Amino acid sequence: MLDLNLDAASNSALYIQLYKKLKNKIQNDLEANTKLPPIRKLATAVGVNPATVVKAYDMLANEEIIYKKVGSGSFVAPTKKIVETKNRHDMLKHGQIKLAESINFASATPSNDLFPVADFKYAINQVLERDQGEAFSYQKSQGFLALRKSIQKYFAQQGINSALKQIQVVSGAQQAIDIISKIMLDYGDQIIVEDPTYFGALQAFNSRKAAIKSIKMEQDGADLEAMEAYLKKNRIKFFFTMQNFQNPTGVNWSQAKQQQLLDLAEKYDFYIIEDDILSDLYYTAEKSSILKEYDKQDRVIYIKSFSKVFMPGLRLAFIILPERLLAQILEAKYATDISSGGLTQRAFDYYLRAGLLDKHIELQRNLFKKRFEIMKAELKKELAEAVEIVFPTKGGLYLWLKFVKNVDSKKLYQQAVAKGLVFSPGYLFSLNSDFGNHLRLSFAAVDSQEIKRGVQILKEIYLNHAHLNQKTEQEYSPLI
């Protein structure tokens, strides 16, 4: 590996020459997981600047010819990815559908008319009057101090006590997941996720080439017996979970399973990433139980976003971190975008302090409860014999449907789009594509009339789909 001759007189840049020679050497002579020479050692041997080696290694890493392990160096990558996220291009295609004239059961984002524009405009104007040009300056990477104090108080009201230094402001929950993945995952590290789960998290973990194990969801949380059986033989970095009104199933973890999960984390030495975007949307007198409330050993990395109850375009979320991860998160955040938007942080801080968020969430809670009851009634009336649904009893925005008969929800989706209805096919939420006859419905972006019409369309296309399948089956006769 150290015997690589470069031509300084060539028109080709030295790092390009080095990249090509390394690529040829790797593809023809080296086995997977072979460690490559350290940057400075290779630079000295070849007679180039270390920056030249860095560029060559980066090009190889971008093509997934090599992978890097923090603190260990660079290694030859296996020829096949550890995990292939299925249907990624299909997922992106779905995300580009024009929804203006569609009944949108796919989006969990509230419709624009529910955004508290007047109140937030008031908050912005107050901040501009108070802070003038300072409102547009860069904030510290950890976040606007006053906002972190406000959110610390908000968390305390939810039963979550944390030190101010543990709170990191980020640009949305997806950035939180991505940054945590960057600092915690090396090539091939093992993690566990719920099955099914949020597709954006799967994308982030897959981008770090993690080895992802899926554990089936039950009605009170993940199958922890299966999880412990896996943990006895495998060491994982973390478990990713949505404890309240889980995406896509709508499941709420029981307190018994929450405690059992914390015990497993301590016993087998792993972190838990709790992604909380919906715990505020409970429809009962008693609020939902947040895992972080019971975390005595600092095992839970808690992500909190208000995008589903506030305004997603603000791109604000918060992480409560174990102290030992603070420096790494701060460095990764700075490298990603320096800091989240200063004006939005200051305005949201004012909004919190004025008590406007609590008022808005209460309105959202009442509205979504009504929509939930309407969709529940319509599904029972129109599709009771066609689907299995365990309706959430406490709140959330999702309904997870399983067709009794074998139905391809991907084909059903294509038929629905033609009739002006969109929803989320089940296969999008799993690495294993085990949910082809499932679909997720959300009532966040639809009114009562759209719910009724949308369920009617769903019934029509299901009956048509089932009829075609039956007709196809009747065209053949068994040989006896």
C-alpha positions in Angstrom: 0.0 0.0 0.0 2.9 2.3 0.6 4.5 1.6 -2.8 2.4 4.0 -4.9 4.2 6.2 -7.5 2.6 9.5 -8.4 3.6 11.8 -11.3 4.1 15.4 -10.2 4.4 16.5 -13.9 1.0 15.0 -14.8 -2.0 17.2 -15.7 -4.0 15.1 -13.2 -4.0 16.4 -9.6 -2.0 14.4 -7.1 -5.1 13.5 -5.0 -6.9 12.2 -8.1 -3.9 10.1 -9.0 -3.7 8.7 -5.5 -7.4 8.1 -5.4 -7.3 6.0 -8.6 -4.3 4.0 -7.5 -5.8 3.3 -4.1 -9.1 2.3 -5.8 -7.4 -0.1 -8.1 -5.3 -1.6 -5.3 -8.4 -2.1 -3.1 -10.6 -3.6 -5.8 -7.9 -6.1 -7.0 -5.7 -6.9 -4.0 -7.4 -6.1 -0.6 -10.1 -7.9 1.4 -13.0 -6.3 3.1 -12.2 -4.6 6.4 -8.5 -4.3 5.7 -7.1 -1.3 7.5 -5.5 1.4 5.3 -2.3 3.2 6.2 -2.7 6.2 8.5 -2.9 9.5 6.6 0.5 10.9 7.7 2.3 7.6 7.1 0.9 7.3 3.6 1.7 10.9 2.9 5.3 10.5 3.9 5.7 7.3 1.9 4.2 8.7 -1.3 5.8 12.1 -0.9 2.7 14.3 -0.7 1.0 16.6 1.7 -1.4 14.9 4.3 -4.2 17.0 2.8 -3.8 15.1 -0.5 -4.3 11.8 1.3 -7.4 13.2 3.1 -8.9 14.2 -0.3 -8.2 10.8 -1.8 -9.7 9.0 1.2 -12.7 11.2 1.2 -13.4 10.4 -2.5 -13.1 6.7 -1.7 -15.4 7.0 1.3 -18.0 8.9 -0.8 -18.1 6.1 -3.3 -18.4 3.6 -0.3 -15.1 1.9 -1.4 -13.8 2.5 2.1 -15.3 3.4 5.5 -14.0 5.4 8.4 -14.1 4.6 12.1 -13.6 7.4 14.5 -10.3 7.0 16.3 -9.4 3.9 14.4 -8.7 4.9 10.8 -10.0 3.9 7.4 -10.9 0.4 6.2 -11.8 -1.4 3.0 -15.6 -1.5 2.7 -17.5 -4.8 2.0 -18.8 -4.9 -1.6 -22.4 -5.0 -0.3 -24.0 -2.6 2.0 -25.0 -4.0 5.4 -28.5 -2.7 5.1 -30.4 -1.7 2.0 -33.2 0.8 2.7 -35.9 -0.5 0.3 -37.9 1.6 -2.0 -36.0 4.8 -1.2 -36.6 6.3 -4.7 -40.2 5.3 -4.5 -40.5 7.1 -1.2 -39.0 10.2 -2.7 -41.4 10.0 -5.6 -44.3 9.9 -3.1 -43.0 13.0 -1.4 -43.1 14.9 -4.7 -46.8 14.3 -5.3 -48.8 17.5 -5.8 -51.2 17.5 -2.9 -53.1 20.8 -3.6 -56.2 19.0 -4.9 -55.8 15.7 -3.0 -57.4 14.6 0.3 -54.2 14.2 2.3 -54.2 11.3 4.7 -50.4 11.0 4.3 -49.2 14.1 6.1 -48.9 14.3 9.9 -48.3 18.0 9.6 -51.2 20.2 10.5 -52.8 22.2 7.6 -51.7 25.8 7.2 -54.9 27.3 8.5 -54.1 25.8 11.9 -50.8 27.7 12.3 -51.0 30.4 15.1 -49.8 33.1 12.6 -51.3 36.1 14.5 -49.8 35.1 17.8 -46.4 34.3 16.3 -46.4 37.5 14.3 -46.9 39.3 17.6 -44.0 37.5 19.2 -41.7 38.3 16.2 -42.7 42.0 16.3 -42.0 42.2 20.0 -38.6 40.6 19.5 -37.7 42.9 16.7 -38.7 45.9 18.7 -36.7 44.7 21.7 -33.5 43.2 20.0 -33.3 45.2 16.8 -30.5 43.9 14.5 -29.2 41.6 17.2 -32.2 39.3 16.4 -30.5 38.5 13.1 -27.0 37.6 14.4 -25.5 34.2 14.8 -26.5 32.4 18.0 -24.2 30.2 20.0 -24.2 26.7 18.5 -25.8 25.3 21.6 -28.7 27.7 21.2 -30.1 31.0 22.4 -29.5 31.0 26.1 -32.9 32.5 27.0 -34.7 29.9 24.9 -32.8 27.1 26.5 -33.8 28.4 29.9 -37.5 28.6 28.8 -37.5 25.1 27.4 -35.8 23.8 30.5 -38.7 25.2 32.5 -41.2 23.7 30.0 -39.5 20.3 30.4 -39.6 20.6 34.2 -43.4 21.1 34.0 -43.5 17.8 32.0 -41.6 16.0 34.8 -38.3 16.1 33.1 -35.5 17.7 35.1 -32.2 18.5 33.3 -29.3 20.8 33.7 -29.2 23.8 31.4 -25.9 22.7 29.9 -27.6 19.4 28.7 -30.0 21.2 26.4 -29.0 21.6 22.7 -31.1 23.5 20.2 -31.2 22.0 16.7 -32.9 22.7 13.4 -35.7 20.1 13.6 -36.0 16.5 14.9 -34.5 15.1 11.7 -31.3 17.1 12.3 -31.2 15.8 15.8 -31.4 12.2 14.6 -28.8 12.8 12.0 -26.3 14.5 14.3 -26.7 11.8 17.0 -26.0 9.2 14.2 -22.9 11.0 13.2 -21.3 11.1 16.6 -22.4 7.7 17.8 -22.3 5.4 14.8 -19.3 3.9 13.0 -19.5 1.6 10.1 -21.2 -1.7 11.0 -22.2 -0.6 14.5 -25.4 -2.4 15.7 -28.6 -0.6 16.7 -32.2 -1.6 17.3 -35.3 0.1 16.1 -39.0 -0.5 16.4 -40.7 -2.3 13.6 -42.4 -0.5 11.9 -40.8 2.9 12.6 -40.2 6.4 11.2 -38.6 6.2 7.7 -36.5 9.3 8.2 -34.7 7.7 11.1 -34.0 4.6 9.0 -32.5 6.8 6.3 -30.2 8.5 8.9 -29.0 5.3 10.4 -28.5 3.7 7.0 -26.4 6.6 5.8 -23.9 5.8 8.6 -23.9 2.1 7.4 -25.3 0.8 10.7 -26.4 -2.8 11.2 -30.1 -2.3 12.0 -32.1 -4.9 13.9 -35.9 -4.5 13.9 -38.0 -5.5 16.9 -41.8 -6.0 16.3 -44.2 -3.6 18.0 -46.9 -4.9 20.3 -49.9 -3.1 21.6 -48.0 -1.8 24.7 -44.6 -1.3 23.1 -41.8 -3.3 21.5 -41.4 -7.0 22.1 -38.8 -6.7 24.9 -38.4 -10.5 25.2 -37.2 -10.7 21.6 -35.1 -7.6 22.2 -33.3 -9.1 25.2 -32.7 -12.4 23.4 -30.9 -10.3 20.8 -29.0 -8.3 23.4 -27.6 -11.4 25.0 -25.7 -12.1 21.8 -25.1 -8.7 20.4 -23.8 -5.4 21.6 -25.7 -2.3 20.4 -25.0 1.4 20.5 -28.6 2.5 21.0 -32.3 1.7 20.6 -34.5 4.2 18.7 -38.0 4.6 20.0 -41.1 6.8 19.8 -42.8 6.1 23.1 -46.0 8.2 22.6 -48.4 7.7 19.7 -45.7 5.9 17.8 -45.2 6.5 14.1 -46.8 4.8 12.3 -48.7 2.5 14.7 -50.1 5.1 17.2 -49.0 2.7 20.0 -48.3 4.1 23.5 -45.7 2.3 25.6 -47.0 1.0 29.0 -45.2 2.3 32.1 -44.2 -1.3 32.9 -42.5 -1.7 29.5 -40.8 1.7 29.9 -39.2 0.6 33.2 -38.3 -2.7 31.7 -36.6 -0.9 28.8 -34.6 1.3 31.1 -33.5 -1.8 33.0 -32.3 -3.4 29.8 -30.3 -0.3 28.8 -28.5 -0.4 32.2 -28.0 -4.1 32.1 -26.6 -4.3 28.5 -25.0 -0.8 28.5 -26.7 1.0 25.6 -28.4 4.4 25.0 -32.1 5.0 24.2 -33.0 7.7 21.7 -36.5 8.8 22.5 -38.0 10.8 19.7 -41.0 12.8 21.1 -43.1 14.8 18.7 -46.6 13.9 19.9 -46.8 13.5 23.6 -48.6 16.8 23.9 -51.5 15.5 21.8 -53.2 13.3 24.5 -57.0 13.3 24.4 -57.6 12.1 28.0 -57.5 13.8 31.3 -54.1 12.3 32.1 -51.0 13.2 30.0 -48.9 10.6 28.4 -45.9 9.0 30.1 -42.5 10.2 28.8 -39.6 7.7 29.1 -37.2 10.5 30.0 -39.1 11.2 33.2 -37.9 7.9 34.7 -34.4 8.0 33.4 -32.2 8.0 36.5 -29.0 6.7 34.9 -28.8 9.2 32.0 -29.4 6.5 29.4 -32.1 8.4 27.4 -31.2 10.9 24.7 -34.4 12.9 24.5 -35.5 14.7 21.3 -38.4 17.1 21.6 -40.1 18.7 18.6 -43.3 20.7 18.4 -43.6 20.5 14.6 -46.8 18.5 14.7 -48.6 20.9 17.1 -47.0 24.2 16.1 -45.3 25.3 12.8 -42.9 22.8 11.2 -41.3 25.4 8.9 -39.6 27.0 11.9 -37.3 23.9 12.1 -36.7 24.0 15.9 -36.2 21.0 18.1 -34.4 20.3 21.4 -32.1 17.5 22.6 -31.5 16.6 26.3 -28.1 14.9 26.3 -26.0 12.8 28.7 -23.1 15.1 29.8 -20.5 12.8 28.3 -21.9 13.5 24.8 -22.2 17.3 25.0 -18.9 18.2 23.5 -19.3 15.8 20.5 -22.9 17.1 19.8 -21.8 20.7 19.9 -18.9 20.1 17.5 -21.2 18.2 15.1 -23.9 20.9 15.3 -21.4 23.6 14.5 -20.0 21.6 11.5 -23.6 21.1 10.2 -25.0 24.6 10.2 -23.2 26.6 12.9 -26.4 27.4 14.7 -30.2 27.3 14.2 -32.0 30.5 13.1 -31.6 33.4 15.6 -34.9 35.2 15.0 -36.9 32.0 15.2 -35.2 31.0 18.5 -35.9 34.4 20.0 -39.5 34.6 18.8 -40.2 31.1 20.1 -38.7 32.0 23.4 -41.0 35.0 23.7 -43.9 32.7 22.6 -43.2 30.3 25.4 -42.7 32.9 28.1 -46.0 34.6 27.1 -47.9 31.3 27.6 -49.0 31.2 24.0 -47.7 27.7 23.3 -49.8 26.1 26.0 -52.9 27.9 24.7 -52.2 26.8 21.2 -51.6 23.1 22.1 -54.9 23.0 24.1 -56.7 24.2 20.9 -54.9 21.6 18.8 -55.7 18.9 21.3 -59.4 19.6 21.2 -59.5 19.9 17.4 -57.6 16.7 16.7 -59.6 14.8 19.2 -62.8 15.6 17.2 -61.1 14.6 13.9 -59.9 11.4 15.5 -63.5 10.5 16.6 -64.8 11.3 13.1 -62.2 9.1 11.3 -62.7 6.3 13.8 -66.5 6.4 13.3 -66.2 6.5 9.5 -63.7 3.6 9.3 -65.9 1.5 11.6 -68.9 2.3 9.4 -67.3 1.8 6.0 -64.4 -0.6 6.4 -65.1 -2.6 9.6 -65.0 -6.0 7.8 -62.1 -5.1 5.6 -59.4 -3.9 8.0 -58.1 -4.6 11.5 -57.4 -1.5 13.6 -56.5 -1.2 17.2 -57.6 2.4 17.8 -55.3 4.5 20.0 -57.1 5.2 23.3 -55.2 8.2 24.4 -54.3 10.4 21.4 -51.9 11.1 18.5 -52.4 11.6 14.8 -52.0 8.1 13.3 -54.2 5.2 12.5 -52.5 1.9 11.4 -54.6 -0.3 9.2 -54.1 -3.9 8.3 -56.3 -5.4 5.6 -57.9 -8.7 6.5 -57.4 -10.0 2.9 -54.1 -9.9 1.2 -53.9 -6.4 -0.3 -51.0 -4.7 -1.9 -51.1 -1.2 -0.3 -48.6 0.1 -2.9 -51.0 -0.7 -5.8 -53.9 0.5 -3.7 -52.0 3.8 -3.2 -51.6 4.2 -6.9 -55.3 3.8 -7.5 -56.0 6.2 -4.6 -53.8 8.9 -6.1 -55.8 8.7 -9.4 -59.0 9.4 -7.4 -57.5 12.3 -5.4 -56.5 10.5 -2.1 -53.1 10.0 -0.6 -52.0 8.0 2.3 -48.8 6.3 3.5 -48.3 2.6 2.4 -47.1 0.4 5.1 -43.9 -0.8 3.5 -42.3 2.6 3.8 -42.0 2.1 7.6 -39.9 -1.1 7.6 -36.6 -2.3 6.4 -38.1 -5.8 5.9 -41.1 -4.8 3.8 -43.3 -6.9 6.0 -46.2 -4.5 6.0 -47.3 -4.6 2.4 -51.0 -5.0 3.4 -50.8 -2.1 5.9 -51.3 1.6 5.6 -51.0 4.6 7.8 -53.7 7.3 7.9 -53.3 10.7 9.5 -56.0 13.2 10.1 -53.7 16.2 10.8 -54.2 18.0 7.5 -57.9 17.2 6.7 -61.2 18.6 8.0 -64.3 16.5 8.8 -65.8 16.6 5.3 -62.4 15.5 3.8 -62.2 12.7 6.3 -65.6 11.3 5.3 -65.0 11.6 1.6 -61.5 10.2 1.9 -62.7 7.1 3.8 -65.4 6.6 1.2 -62.7 6.7 -1.6 -60.6 4.3 0.3 -63.6 1.9 0.6 -64.3 2.2 -3.2 -60.7 1.4 -4.3 -60.4 -1.4 -1.7 -63.6 -3.1 -3.1 -62.4 -2.6 -6.6 -59.0 -4.0 -5.7 -60.5 -7.0 -3.9 -62.9 -7.7 -6.8 -60.1 -7.7 -9.4 -58.1 -10.1 -7.2 -61.1 -12.4 -6.8 -61.8 -12.3 -10.6 -58.2 -13.2 -11.3 -58.4 -16.1 -8.9 -61.6 -17.4 -10.5 -60.0 -17.6 -13.9 -58.0 -20.7 -12.8 -59.1 -24.1 -11.7 -57.0 -26.5 -9.6 -55.7 -29.7 -11.4 -57.3 -32.7 -9.6 
